[in-house]
Structures are given as structure tokens and as C-alpha cells.
Amino acid sequence: AGSAERKLSQYLLSHPDGVSCPATSLAQQLGVSRASLYRAFDALTERGAICRAGKRIEVLDEHLLYSV
């Protein structure tokens, strides 16, 4: 897993009820580029760990986030 995936996973594990914020803001908070953040979103979505709907990110399977 890439660094952005790890950072995003750790961030989401600390917010198990999900988060709602713009991707630009989240990328800045995590210290990654927006492109890297979107790749991390895609990878975690493909694994079934998260679901994105607009600015809302829901954690679907916490255990999959631990394995990143």
C-alpha cells in the first residue's frame, strides 16, 4: 500500500463514524497530493473498506483498513 493509503486508513480509523470534508482539505491534512488521495480512495473502495458519496466517506470494514 502506498503512503497515502496508509495515511488515509489511519485517519479513517480514528474517525470510525466516517468523515465529511472536501478532498482538497483532507489531502492537506494528510500531507499528500489530491491525486494520491484519489488513488487511495479508489484502492480502499475496490477493497470494500470504504464508500464515498460526494464529500462523505463511510468506513464499511474497519478490519480492511488495519491491513493497509
N, C-alpha and C positions, 0 to 999 in steps of 0.2 A: 504494500500500500504506500502511496505517496505521502509526503509530509502534510499536504493539505487535507488528505483523507483522515490522517491521524488527528490533526488539529480539530477538524470538524467533528469527528467522532467523540473526542474528549469533551468538546464544547457541548455537544448534544447530550452526552451522558450526565453532564452537570445541570441539564435542563430537560429532565425526562418527560415533562408535560408538553414539550415542543416549544418552538420559538416563532416569533413573527417579527421579521425585520427585513429591510431591503438587502439584497445580496451585496451591494457596494459597502454598506455599513458592516456587514458580517465579515467580508473579506478584510476590511481594515482592522477589525477587532482581532481577527485571527492572524494577521500579518502575512496574508497570501494574496496573490493576484485574483481578480474576478474570474479569469479563465481557469485557473487552478481550482478555484472554489466550484465552478460549474462542473468541471471534470469529477471532482469529489462527490458532488450531488449525484451525478449520473452513475458513478460507481456504486454508491451506497443505495441508490434507488434500485439498480439492477439486482443487487444482493437481497433486496427486500427489507433492508434495515430502516429506511426512511421513506416518507411520502411527501412530495412538495406540491403545494397548491398556492400559486402566487407567492406572497411573502411568508406564508405559513409553512413550517417544516415540522412534521409529526414523526416521532420515533415509533416505528412499528415493531422492531425487535431489538431490545437493548443488548442481548447476547451477541448479535452480529456486530454491534459497534465495539464491543470489547475485543473482538478478534482482529480488529484493524491494526 
